[in-house]
Amino acid sequence: MILDLKTSINLNKKRKLNMEKIVKYLDAHFVKARKLINILIVILFGTQVVVVFMQVVARYVFNDPFSWSEEMARYIQVWMILLASSICIRKGSHLSVDYATHSLPLKYKKILKIVVNLLIMFFLFVMTFYGWKIIIVIFGHQTSSAMRIPMYLIYLALPICGLLMILENLISLLKLIGLKSDEDL
């Protein structure tokens, strides 16, 4: 009986170490992608500010607005929000209603957070899957109305950012499973 308990404890320690190794591996290999995402968001935001400013000046000063600027700002916004969503998943800064969870014991709080992360993962898989399906359907057939760029470049944000969010959510889920204290929840 005591031997079984010691064996069980050793197995749990090994699982925890393996989980920690997986999380460290994923975190270490995702650093460059995270830096690239941050740089892309800054570039996209700067571009959007310039485009919208040019549109305002062209419309109100010269009374001759650009035909493409609103469309470009909208597509930049889509990419920027979806890229930033992966950062929000990593930092846990998405909007959530956590009023009732504060009074729960650690065990139930952890279970609830795991269930929520699994539901998020399911949604992200659906978003990524149907994002690819949309791209396959419109590839080479549809262009934007003002800029005449292929629409699959815009819709490509769904599967690419979906995969980024899936990876970030997976890392968060693995960290959550390995938690032992209430402070990190």
C-alpha positions, 0 to 999 in steps of 0.5 A, spaced: 500 500 500 505 504 501 509 502 495 503 504 491 502 511 494 510 512 493 509 510 486 503 514 484 507 520 487 513 519 483 508 518 477 505 525 478 512 528 479 514 525 473 508 528 469 508 535 472 516 535 470 514 533 463 508 538 463 513 543 465 518 541 460 513 541 454 510 548 456 518 551 457 519 548 450 513 551 447 514 558 450 521 558 448 520 556 441 514 561 440 518 567 442 520 569 435 513 569 433 511 573 439 516 578 437 514 578 430 506 579 432 508 585 436 512 588 430 506 587 425 501 590 430 505 596 431 506 596 423 499 595 422 497 600 427 502 606 424 499 604 417 492 605 419 493 611 423 497 614 417 491 612 412 485 614 416 489 621 417 490 622 410 483 620 408 481 626 413 485 631 410 483 629 403 476 629 405 476 635 409 481 639 406 481 638 399 474 635 398 477 629 394 477 623 399 481 617 397 476 611 394 480 605 398 482 608 404 476 606 408 477 599 406 484 599 407 483 601 414 477 596 415 482 590 413 488 593 417 483 593 423 481 585 422 488 583 422 490 587 428 485 585 432 486 578 430 493 578 431 492 582 438 487 576 440 493 571 441 497 576 446 490 577 450 490 569 450 497 569 453 496 574 458 489 572 460 486 579 458 480 578 454 474 580 457 471 575 462 466 575 468 469 572 474 465 575 479 462 568 482 469 564 481 472 568 487 468 565 492 470 558 489 475 553 492 481 552 488 479 545 485 473 548 482 476 554 480 481 550 476 476 546 473 472 551 471 478 555 468 480 548 464 473 547 462 473 555 459 479 554 456 477 547 452 471 551 450 475 557 447 479 551 444 473 548 441 471 555 438 478 557 435 478 550 432 472 551 428 474 558 426 480 556 423 477 550 420 472 554 417 477 560 415 480 555 411 474 553 408 472 560 406 479 561 403 479 555 399 472 557 396 474 564 394 481 563 392 482 566 385 475 568 385 473 574 389 477 581 390 476 587 394 471 592 391 476 599 392 483 596 392 482 590 388 486 585 392 484 578 393 480 577 398 483 571 401 489 575 403 484 578 408 480 572 410 487 569 411 487 572 418 482 567 420 486 561 420 493 564 421 491 568 427 486 562 429 492 557 429 496 563 433 491 563 438 490 555 439 497 555 441 497 560 446 491 557 449 494 550 449 500 553 453 495 557 458 491 550 458 498 546 460 500 552 465 493 552 468 493 544 469 500 544 472 498 550 477 498 548 485 496 554 488 491 559 488 495 565 487 496 564 480 489 563 478 
